[in-house]
Amino acid sequence: MTISKKTYLKNALKDYHSRSINPPIVRASTILFKSHQEIRKAQKQKQISYGREGTITTLKLQNLLKNLEKAYHVFLTATGFGAINLAIFSLVRPGDEILVSDSVYSPTRLLTGDFIKEFQIKTIFYDPNNIKDLEKKVSKKTKLIFVENPGSNTFEFQDLKKIISISKKKKLFTIIDNTWGTPYFIQPLNIGFDMSVVAATKYYSGHSDVMGGTLAVNKRVFKYVEKYNKVSGHRLSPDDAYLIIRGLRTLDVRLERHQENTKKVVSFLSKQKKIKEVLYPYKKSSKRYKMWKKYYSGASGLLGLLIKSKNKKNVIKFVNSLKLFGMGYSWGGFESLVLYQDIRELGKREFCNIKKDEHVVRLHIGLEEPKDLINDLKKSLRFVK
């Protein structure tokens, strides 16, 4: 019987052994066996033989996400950034080149644009708004393409199938950071990506109290990731795995509410003269909307505001005066958040058209009453001049 994602998230992982609806938290470093032969049998069958490999709790989470992602396997890490590290370093070697979207998460940019140089690996950033720029930068040394969709903070949506077409033609590996959309709204491996990263810290958890990362892979790259995962020490704790499982039970309900609230807030923001552009897929005539609609079944609650002002202090005053928006990093929880995006967050980009008198403010629209959020924004926008 075929069931929907909504039903699957509620129905999966029933534990009739412990008779609990959610699997129990099993903490372990030592895994006990009855004999030497049993240890070797477990290792041969790639079953858990040591706590670093996980416990029944983490295994349950992997199985849940394997089906949700339509993946060959899902690896777990302690943070979302750990999953990015695992994905990239599983594949690249000295002498390789990688192509990375210019609007990636700033720590990803630091890893690929700076740190990775020490291993004689070259990163070339491409314009996320220009597929031809990506295509012309592919060389004989190119090993993989790393995509973040939409782009971090500036929310560019790329034509994913065209990227896959280029990668297949040139026999390249592909990775996508799918934290914004999650596999509830888009399953990248079904489109043709080899790997899909999600920061479980965000919508999977949904309560801003746990960190974790997931890396869904297809069969083509499984052996490479499995090999590096064994020697890299990446591990998610059973307690965090349990919290993520519990969060996933309501992923659909929360994402749909985030989307509903965000649409109402965006409708208000798009009419404000002080805001030059709302960076969200709402305007049907825009490329952002068309590319979103082509691949996604829904939109989450993270967006950007492009505000034009000659006075940075006024924009920061707008941010500081908001009463219902918490100020802090991360997103995907039940609460609304705001951040002024400086160079620290945006990264030193090569393809960014933001002018000196333009400012990016990132909003995460939570699960509050949208009318309250709109009133809060309305009052605070008076400081923008």
Phi, psi and omega in degrees: 000129178274130179237160181284166176300321181301312181291320180301315181298332179273331192263340186285157170069023173300134185250098182278349175286311178270352181062032177248147180292317173261146180297148181289160175276117178248113178258133180198142166254311176270132175253122185273143176229159182276339183201166176299320181298323180292323176299310183296324179295317179297317180294321179295323181272007179058038173271166181294125178236352179210148187301333179295336179280350179118184174224183181300331180293312179291326178297321178297319178296317179301317180293321178299313183285330178303317179286321180294322182275346189058049187252160173286323179200155175233126176262148181245141178228167184286339178216164175296322180293329175297324178292325176295315178301313181299317182297311185290310186284351172289336189247322190274149180221163180308134181098347179281159170240146175232146177256128185232134177301135185296337184258035178284162172313132188302322174297327175296323178293320177297318180296311186276328184270344185234290187302319187294341178300328182296345180255018180058040175244130185258132175252133175241124180270139180242158181285115182293347178263006186219097182296331179291329177295320176296312185298319183286344182268356176288130179234180179294339181268351183295131182253321183207163174243128177249122183243139165240123185226122354289171180297147181296125175073325181255350165058048171282134175255128184258162177276095190295322181292329177290324176295317178296321179299316178296316183296321180290322179296322182261003180058050180256158173273155181226139177230140174230137170271110186249031183295322181296314186271327187058161179291356175288326180259338179201137178247095187299330180293332176291333178282331180133359177291148178279326183219146177227122180262137170225130172281105181294344174305327189274249189290330179301310178290303175079000185229012174056034181226016180209151176240146179181163178220151177229143178231106178270133185228158173266178184294329183302320185255356187308311185296328179290316181289319179301318181296313181288325180299325181293327185257355184267342178080012179293135181201142173252134182290151178301323180296317178292323178299319179298315180296324179290320176301314181298320178295322182296337179301328183247018181304314182296315181297315182291314181298320179293325176288319175303315181296314180298314179295319183295320178302318180292318180292319179295322177301321177289311185297325183293345180262000183271122183295335182284347179255116183290320182204140172262120185271082185198148184279078182240333185270111189300334181277351186274155176297323180303314181292315183298318180289326176294311184297329182294329188239338188252146176266355179191176181230144182271197189257012182259132182208170178235155174242131173258110185249130179263120179199138178283347184245105180300325182298325179293322179292319178294326177295321175302313180296313183294333185276349179295130184264329186260358179253115176292154179247114182178164180283169185074179182187182178095357177273187183284344187260154175280145183224158178218146174211136168281128186262101178268187180300331178301321181272323183284328186082162181277086187277155178264336183233073181227122185264017180284126183273171184298328181264017177244143186227142178255126174242126179264134177240138166247120181270118184271207187258015179288176173292120185300330178298323178294319179295318179297317178297321178296315179295319180300314180295320184281335181295344179296341181278345179280121181225000000 
